[in-house]
Structures are given as C-alpha cells and as structure tokens.
Amino acid sequence: MKCKKCGAEYGEDVKFCTQCGAPMGDEGQDSQAGTEPAMDAQADGEAEAGTVSAEAQAPEEGQPEAAETVTEPAEEAGTEPSPAEPAVKAEEPKADGPMSVPVPASGEPEPNKKFLKILFAVIAVLAVIAVAAVAYVKMNAKDPKQVVIDAFEKVYTEGQVFPSEELFGFKDFSEAALKADMESGLTLKMDSCSDPDVNQFAGSGLRLEGRSDKTNGKSSFNMGVIYNGMDLANLDAYYGEDTLMMAVPELSGRVFTLDLGEGLGERIKNSPTVGPLLAENGVDVDGLAGYFTDLIDEAEKAEEEGKAPFDIEALLTRYREGSNAQENFKAAMTVEKADKGTYTMNGAQVSCQGYDVTISKDSMIEFLRTSSDFFLQDETLKADYLKQLEATVRMSELMGSAMTGMGSMSAEQMQEQAYDEVKDAVDEMITYLDKSLTDIQMTVYVDKDGNLAALEGSTNLYVDDSLAEEEGYVAVTFNLTLEGGAYLTQNVKGNITLEDADDTVKVDLSKQGTYDGKMLTCDLSVDVTAPDASVYNFMYTGTYDSNDGSYHAAVELGGEGSQLFKMSATGIVDQMEKGKAYHMDIDALEIAAMDNSMNMVLSGELYSRPLSAEVTPLDGEPMDILSATEEDWNNVLMEMVFGIIGLSGQLEVPMG
C-alpha cells in the first residue's frame, strides 16, 4: 500500500502513514481528508484527554487542510494530563482517528530531530566553555621557572617573624641599644671546677655593667672582679660633657680625669709630664688633640643617627637593588615540569608538583664574578673602609711611623693595595671553582601554596692532585626536605654524599622544633661520616617556656663515640618585657671537655633594661691627667702599690 499524500509504501494493515501521519484508507487520501475524523477526535479528546485544541475543528470551506492545523499532544505542549482522564498513548490510537499520532506542521522538523538539534547546540556551548576555561588556566598559569624561584624566595620572606623574635623582640632590643637610654649587665661566678687548684677560687668571677644616657650624652662602665662572693676590685669609667673619668677605688682614691673639649692641644702641650713625653717620641700634639676630637664627634654623630659603621644590612640592600647578579642567575636556570611527589608538610602528607631544574656551571661562575665585582666596587663600602684606614694612618703619622711600622703609605694607597689583594684572592678562588664545578641537576617539589617542600639533585666536582692524593671527579648527591612548622625551616632533614672511586663521605642534617605560642623547642644535629666509617657530630638543643620563664640550651661536639666539648645553660627568665627589658638568672652554665674529664660550672645573671637612674660623674679626688706633675704621679704610684699588697693579702697570695 502506498500513501497518496507522501508516496511512502507500507503493508496492508497500516492505518496511518508514519512519515506524514495521514490515514492510509482511501477516504483519508482526499484533499479534504480528516475533516470529520478531526472533529470526532476533538470531541473525543475534550471528553477523554483534553489534548486537542479548538484549531483542530473541521475547517470551513476554503480553509487549509486539517492535517496542517493539528496541534501537538498535551505532553509536548507542556500540559500534564489529568489523573482522572489519562492521556491517549500515541502507539495505541483511539478509534483509528488521525489525532492519535501528532502531525508536524509543514516544514518543521520532526520531534526527534528537534531534540538532536538542541542536544548538539548544548554540546557545542559546553565545548566552547571548556576550551575557554582551559585557555584561561593556561594563560594564567605561572611559568615553571617562576614557580621554583618564588618557592626558594618564600623560604625566608622579608618581614617574616620567627618564634624567638615573637617571644623576645631581639630586633627592638638592637634598635634600643643604638637609640634608647639603656643599662645592661652580665655577672658570672665559678661554682666548681674539676681541677683542684682552680676549684679553690670557687665563688670568684667577673661583673660587667654598662649604662648609657643618650638623651644627655653621658655613659658609664664598671668591671668588677669578684672573689669569694665579694668585690675584690673595680674599674670604673665615665664620659659626659667632654670629660673622661677613670678610677680604681680599691687601689687609689684618685679619679683620673681628661678634658677632651676645646683647647685639648694646648693643654697637652702645656702638660708638665704628658707633653714632654709625647714630644720626645715625635708625637704631633696638635694633630693628636684634633684626632681625639674627631673621633668623639664621629661617635656622637653615629649614636645620634642610630647607625653603626659597616652597615651590613644596608650593604645587602644595595646589592639586591643595584646588582643584576641574581636576575642573571635566575634567567640562566632551566626548569621543566616533572612527576609529582608526596611529602610531609606541617604534620600532613601533601601532594607536590615536581620541577626538573638545571643550573649550569657558567651561570654559577658568572654569579660569583658579578657579585664579587659589586662588593669590590661599592662606593659606600669603599668609603667606610677608607675612613677606617685614614684614622689608622693618621694615628700612625701622629705617633711616628717607626712606632707602628706603617711606612709612608697614604690611606688611598693602602686601600688600593688591600683591594688588589682581595681581588687577586677572589679571582684565584673563582678560577679554581671554574675548573672544579659542573652543572647541577636537581628536582624541586612545590606544594599547592607555592612553598618549597623538598629538593634532590646531583653534580660532580673535579679535584686536582694539589688537594688530594689522586685527581679526578667526586660525585655529589644531595637532598633536603622542609617539613614546616611555625616557619618553613623549623623542621628540616637533609643529606649530602660525596663519593669517588674509593671513598665516601656523608653529611646528615636533622632539625626538629615545636612552637605553640608559649613553648619553643629546637633540636639540631649534624653528623659527618668519614671514609673509615668514624662519625663526628655537632648537636644543639634548646627549650624555652614563657609560662614560667624556664630555659635550657646546650651545644656539643663529639667524635668516634667520645664527647669532645659540651656547654649547657639552664635557668629562669624572671623578667621579660618584649623588646624593652629582660632579666635572666643563670642557674648553671656548665663547660666540659674530653668526656667530662674537665668540668667547670658557673652561675650568674644577664639583663638589659631601660635606664633606671641618672648617670653621674665618679666620686673621689679628681686628678687631671694633663696638669698632674711628676710628684703627683709618684704619689699615685705608691698608693697603688700599697693597694695591690692589700688585695694580695685578701687572696692569700705571697708577694715574692
């Protein structure tokens, strides 16, 4: 049977064309086919399923065919059939009506083709989004080299605060020492000693105290010798208002004074004892007076500005900002992505991206040459060094060149000679390294936060016969893992192995620490295994508990199973004002050697705090050093001799 509407062929039992939906009976092939059935279907639909619109009614004469005005079923129009009136299924047409199968409008795609169109459109949109996302990630992903560089730079970041700084405020203490009015001191007394001859002086020791009133330009110093728990002798000093004072009260009641103010040269020349003595030795008195004046002015200026000579921090800042050595070194590195690895960070296992890194020998040599050139050419460093040399040369000229052996070289000539010698030494070292070094190959592992987690690598060193029995290459392998904590390097493990054809040397590093905001611990060990399998080690351990101020610290050197040297300290920090003041009791400072066969135990205190009282001149009978006569000096000498005899009596030391 052939459909008269579309020409499709079917069997005799087919009632509706599956291509165009027209009835296959003869009556359904007329031009007006479907008029009455459509109206019947509409009536049936309104009674049973409500899925046919009013537009399906029989058309009036002259209207389009009914097949072209039939709407889609209710399910396709978005209308759910009523539960009481179930919709008629398409595969079971009712009463052989044409509305049992929806007939698409002329020119529209069939339902399955429309769905495919929509599906393909969605897939296309998702593909575009995916491609855009990948492109965005690729465009914003960091260059592997930059990732590695950033990871190394994050090991010690600028402005990073370590637990020790958080607890004590060392930086503030250093700044206060240069600018604030402070006083500090150290006292150490021997409690016991393994040597009986030394042990008889148990209770003896030394006390150092310094006070600085920078506001008023005054300072004082005391060094006391302690015997049997009491002061045996004191050396006192004071400076203020251009006057220097010194005294040893136990030896003399005199306070020796020196006016360093204006007119110093004239006072030296007019001195009945000092002037002639200096003149006999060819000393330029006026120049010496000017020298002392300049020294004092320089010291006061540096103190006022809070600057120290040879400012290393400023030098390194100039190096970072003014030298391209680091940038060239970074540019010369080659970095490629490698396999991932798993490492312990902050107590947890983390997945880290690996990067293969190559550092060429040429880039290392270039880095050393560029860096050394910068330091040798730094004008500020040159000026500081020249100033020091000028002071030395000036003193030499004032005191007479024969006394110092300086010859007749100027400060500039001395600087040039010194710089030439340093440059030759550096060139020799770099030349040797150029001969010895080879490229370094390593793999660096970085966690998702950009922190350096681990590195491992290898290189070769060429050793010539001037430094070893046989020349040749030494294979070097190394690894390092940074396990983090309060800061990235609080817990670290590392190893270096050097191996040639016959011997192997190993260096193992282990550092472990904890910090919970109150208690800080640190344990560090470095073990060196020699070719003969003997082991030498260095160990440090330290703890501090801010809850009660208790502390313990120890360093130890050992070798071949023996303790070569050990020093440990325990006590209490009973006063702590971060960055301003502290007081530390030293309950026991133990020094031991050779498996404790030699042992000494000390105790004392250490403190630093704001100035607690005014700095005043020394008490005693003043004696101007420059105006004193020969008779005055003889009297002082006799007084000191009797004082020494008195002190030796206290020590029970025979005088001859």
C-alpha positions, 0 to 999 in steps of 0.5 A: 500500500502506498500513501497518496499524500507522501508516496511512502509504501507500507503493508496492508494493515497500516492505518496511518502513514508514519512519515506524514501521519495521514490515514492510509484508507482511501477516504483519508487520501482526499484533499479534504481528508480528516475533516470529520475524523478531526472533529470526532477526535476533538470531541473525543479528546475534550471528553477523554484527554483534553489534548486537542485544541479548538484549531483542530475543528473541521475547517470551513470551506476554503480553509487549509487542510486539517492535517496542517492545523493539528496541534501537538499532544498535551505532553509536548505542549507542556500540559500534564494530563489529568489523573482522572482522564489519562492521556491517549498513548500515541502507539495505541490510537483511539478509534483509528482517528488521525489525532492519535499520532501528532502531525508536524506542521509543514516544514518543521522538523520532526520531534526527534530531530528537534531534540538532536538539534538542541542536544548538539547546540548544548554540546557545542556551548559546553565545548566552547566553555571548556576550551575557554576555561582551559585557555584561561588556566593556561594563560594564567598559569605561572611559568615553571621557572617562576614557580621554583624561584618564588618557592626558594624566595618564600623560604625566608620572606622579608618581614617574616617573624620567627618564634624567638623574635615573637617571644623576645623582640631581639630586633627592638632590643638592637634598635634600643641599644643604638637609640634608647637610654639603656643599662645592661649587665652580665655577672658570672661566678665559678661554682666548681671546677674539676681541677683542684687548684682552680676549684679553690677560687670557687665563688670568684668571677667577673661583673660587667655593667654598662649604662648609657644616657643618650638623651644627655650624652653621658655613659658609664662602665664598671668591671668588677672582679669578684672573689669569694662572693665579694668585690675584690676590685673595680674599674670604673669609667665615665664620659659626659660633657667632654670629660673622661673619668677613670678610677680604681677605688680599691687601689687609689682614691684618685679619679683620673680625669681628661678634658677632651673639649676645646683647647685639648692641644694646648693643654697637652702641650702645656702638660708638665709630664704628658707633653714632654713625653709625647714630644720626645717620641715625635708625637704631633700634639696638635694633630693628636688633640684634633684626632681625639676630637674627631673621633668623639664627634664621629661617635656622637654623630653615629649614636645620634643617627642610630647607625653603626659603621659597616652597615651590613644590612644596608650593604645587602640592600644595595646589592639586591637593588643595584646588582643584576647578579641574581636576575642573571642567575635566575634567567640562566636556570632551566626548569621543566615540569616533572612527576609529582611527589608526596611529602610531609608538610606541617604534620600532613602528607601533601601532594607536590608538583615536581620541577626538573631544574638545571643550573649550569656551571657558567651561570654559577661562575658568572654569579660569583664574578658579578657579585664579587665585582659589586662588593669590590666596587661599592662606593659606600663600602669603599668609603667606610673602609677608607675612613677606617684606614685614614684614622689608622694612618693618621694615628700612625703619622701622629705617633711616628711611623717607626712606632707602628711600622706603617711606612709612608703609605697614604690611606688611598694607597693602602686601600688600593693595595688591600683591594688588589689583594682581595681581588687577586684572592677572589679571582684565584678562588673563582678560577679554581671553582671554574675548573672544579664545578659542573652543572647541577641537576636537581628536582624541586617539589612545590606544594599547592601554596607555592612553598618549597617542600623538598629538593634532590639533585646531583653534580660532580666536582673535579679535584686536582692532585694539589688537594688530594692524593689522586685527581679526578671527579667526586660525585655529589648527591644531595637532598633536603626536605622542609617539613614546616612548622611555625616557619618553613625551616623549623623542621628540616632533614637533609643529606649530602654524599660525596663519593669517588672511586674509593671513598665516601663521605656523608653529611646528615642534617636533622632539625626538629622544633615545636612552637605553640605560642608559649613553648619553643623547642629546637633540636639540631644535629649534624653528623659527618661520616668519614671514609673509615666509617668514624662519625663526628657530630655537632648537636644543639638543643634548646627549650624555652617556656614563657609560662614560667620563664624556664630555659635550657640550651646546650651545644656539643661536639663529639667524635668516634663515640667520645664527647669532645666539648659540651656547654649547657645553660639552664635557668629562669627568665624572671623578667621579660618585657618584649623588646624593652627589658629582660632579666635572666638568672643563670642557674648553671652554665656548665663547660666540659671537655674530653668526656667530662674529664674537665668540668667547670660550672658557673652561675650568674645573671644577664639583663638589659633594661631601660635606664633606671637612674641618672648617670653621674660623674665618679666620686673621689679626688679628681686628678687631671691627667694633663696638669698632674706633675711628676710628684703627683704621679709618684704619689699615685704610684705608691698608693697603688702599690700599697693597694695591690699588697692589700688585695694580695693579702685578701687572696692569700697570695705571697708577694715574692 
